[in-house]
Amino acid sequence: MSDDPTAQRDLEPGVQRDFRAAMSYGDYLHLDEVLSAQHPLSVPLRHDELLFIVQHQTSELWLKLMLHELRAVRQLLRVDDLRPALKGLARVKHIQTTLTEQWSVLATLTPSEYAEFRSFLATSSGFQSWQYRAVEFILGNKNAEMARVFDHHPQAQQMLRDLLHERSIYDEFLGYLHRQGHAVPAELLDRDWTQPYRFNADLVPTFTRIYEHAREHWMAYEACEELIDLEDNFQLWRFRHLKTVERIIGSKQGTGGSSGVPFLRRALELTFFPELYAVRGEIQDVGDAPS
């Protein structure tokens, strides 16, 4: 390491310098648009409002990518191409980890700092994130009432209505299992896709056989565990969201009219893949563990 305080790394001769007729990094990413999309509303301007805006805008970008990947996974399951579907789920899990870790940044916002600009949010709330609702829909937690929240945004509303009538990731996975010769109740293969998925006890024995004979059904077994990872990550995100909100606003009502923390706490009771949790109580022990 040089002791010369003026030491610097010289540009290599081949490094592009003239972008008058060439595409630059900023051009490709449309950074002028992205970096000018933050518009704090507080008067006088409050320092911490930018943190709040950037946190939520970046979350929406990650949700966009997550939805993109989940759509691809769903299509791959539809055509029984399981290996790349599992690769897609692995990517989604990393996106989830990033989204969950982001809450630690917002948690640096103290109650008094948030109070300085909270009123300028008016009735806006993360509850109104149509991309978050789209992710929930494609995972199976459907609610037709949610589409009404977006009467003001026809494009978002149409996206949710389309997803409402389409098979979820889990629906497509059950179809894949059926085509691979696993017993899947007929009522799960042709149902009203607009309804949220409901637990079906007759499906649990199928997953029990897959888990108890994992080597024989390795791909299905691995897919089951990938889905469990996805749901665990989703629940961790929900929990960190809950604790961050609780830390910042306590028992206050949400800006969008919800009860706030109690509303978020109820979401922790939701599940996407209920039989994959139920099967854990059905797997038979095969003997004492070696000493």
N, C-alpha and C positions, 0 to 999 in steps of 0.2 A: 504493500500500500504506500503510495507516495505521500511525503510530508509537505509537498508543495501545495499551499492553500489555493493556488490558481489552477491546479490540475483539472483538466476537463477531458471529456471523451469527444474527440473530433468526429465529425460526420464522415462516413465513408464516401468515396467518390461516386458510388452508384446510387446513393440515397436520393429519391425524388424530391426536388425542391420547388419546381414550378407547377402549380396546379391551375393555371389560367385555362388550360385546355384538357386537363386530366382530372380524374375523380379523386378527391381527397377522402380521408377518414370521416371528416365531418359531413361531406356531401353524401357519402354512402349511408350514414346513420341519421341523416337529417337533423343534426345536432342543433342547428339554429331553431328548429321547431320544438325539439324536445326540451332544450334548456330555456326556452322562453315560455314554456307552458305552466310555469309556477306563478300564480297571481294572488299573493296575500291580500286579504280584504281588511285587515285590522287598521283602525285609525285611532290614534297614531299607530304606525307600523310596529308590530311586536316581533322581536327577534326570533322567537321559537315557533312562529307560525310556519316558517319555511320548512322546518323539520317535519311538522305534521303533514304538510302537503307532499313533500318528497317521499315520506314513508308510505303514504297511501297510493301515490302515483306508481312507485316502483312495485308495490304489491299488485297493482292492477296489471302491470306488464308481466309479472311472473304468472299471474292467473291466466293471462292470455296464452302464454306458452304452455301452461299446464293443460288448458282446454284443448289446445292444438294437439298435444301429445295424447291426451285421452281419446280424442276422436280417432286418431290413427290406431291406437290400441284396440278400440272397439271394432274398427274395420278389419283389423288383422284377425281378431277372434272370430269374426263373422265368416272368414274364409279359412279358418282352421290353421292359420299361420302363427303358431303359439310362440316360437322362439323370439322373433322380432317383437312380438307383443310384450314379452317379458322384459326385453331390452327397453321398450318404451316405458313400462311401469317403473323400471329402475331409474330412468331419468326423472319421472314424475316425483319419485321419492326424494331425489336430491333437490328438486324445486321446492318441495314441501319443507325440507330442512332449512333452506334459505329463508323461506317465508316465516318460519317459526323463530329463527334466530333474529330476524328483523325486529321482533317485538322488544328485544333488549335495548334497541336504540330508542324506540319511542318511550320506553319506561324511564328514560332519563328526564322526561318531561314531568316536572313537579305539578301538583294540583294548582298552586298559585300561578305558575307560568301558563298553564292551560287556561285558567280562568281569565287571563288577560285578553284572549282572542276567541274563546269558545262561543260567545254570543254571535260572532260574525259567521259562524257556520249555519246559523238560522235552523232550517229543518233538514239540512243535509246530514246523512249518516251512512256509515259503512253498511248498514242494513239494506241500503239501496244499490249495492254493487250487483249489477246484473251478471257480471262474469263469475262472481262467487256463487250466485244462484245457479248459473249454468253448470258449474263444476258439481254442485250438489245434485242437480238433475241427472247429469250423465252418470253419476255414481249410484243413482237410484232413489235419492231422497227427493221425491217430486211433490209439488204442492201447487195446484192450479191457481190458488188464490194469490200466489206470489206474482204471477204475471200481471195482475191488476195494478200492482205498484208502479208499473212502467207504462201506463197509459200515455204518459208525456213523451215517451221515447219508443216510437213504433218499431224501429229496427231491433232494439233490445228485446222488446216484447215478443216480436216474431221469432227471434232466436230461442227464447224460452219456450214458446208454444211449440216450435218444431221439436225441441228436445223432449218436451212433455209427451209427445206422441211417438217418440222413438225408443228403441230398446236401450237399456242402460248397459254399462260395462258388465255388470253381474248377469243381466239377462243374456247377453251374448256369451258369457263364460258358461252358463248353464246349457245353452244351445250347443256349444263346443263339446261339453261333457257328454251330452246326449248323442251326438254324432260319433263320439269315440266309444260308444257302447256302454256308458255308465247310465244307471237308472235315474232318470229325472222325472218327477211327476208331470203328467201331461198338462195339467193346469198351469204350470210354470212356463211351458213352451209356447203357449198361445193364450195370452191374457190381455187385459186392458192395460196397455203400457203407460197410460196417463196416471195410473195409480202408483203410489209408493210401494216398493217391494215389502211384502209381509212374510214373516217367518213361516216356514212350512216344515213341520216335524218329519214328514215322509222323505225329505231330502237328507236328513242327518245321517241315516244309515249309509248312503252313498259316500258321503265324505268320510264316514268312519272306515269304510273299506279302503278308500284311497290312503288314509293316514296309517292304517294298520298294515297295509301292503305297499308302503311307499316306494320300494325298489321296483315293484311291478308297474306302478303308475307314477313314475317319477316326475314326468312333465306336469301332470295334473296336480300332483302334490306340491311341486315348486310354485305353480301358479297360485294355489291356495295360500301359500305363505307370503307370496308377493302382495296379494290382496289384503292379507292381514296387516302386513307392514304399512300399506297405503292407508288403511283405516286407523291404525295406531298413530301414524303421523298426523292424520287429519284431526284426531282427538287431541294430540299434543298442541297443534296449532290453536284449536278452540280453547284449550285450557290456558295457554299463554295469552291469548286474546282476553279471556275473562280476567285473568290476574292483572294484566296491564291496565284494563279499564277500571278494575276495582282499585288499583293503586292510584290512579289519577283522579277519578271522579267519585269513588266510594259508592254511596247509595243513591246518587242522583239519577234522575230519569235521563234516558238517552236523547240526543238532539232530534232523532227521527220519531220520537214519541213512544219508544219501547220502554219497558221498565228498567232497562240497563243491565246491571249485573245479573239479576234473577232471570232475565230473558236469555242471556248467554249461558247461564248455568243449566237451563233446561235443555240446551242444545247438546250438552255432554251425554244426554241419555239416548241420543239418536245413534243408530247403527246402520251401516250399508249392507253388511254381509252376515246376517245373524246366525246362519247355520254353521259358518266357519268358526264362530265362538262356541256354539252349542256342542260341536263335535268334540271339543276338548274334555268335556265331562263324560264322553262315551268311549274313548279309546281305552282298551283293556291293557293292563300291565302284562308284560310277557315274562316276568320273573324278577327276582331281586337283583338290584344293581350289583356289579362286581365290587368286591371289597378292595 
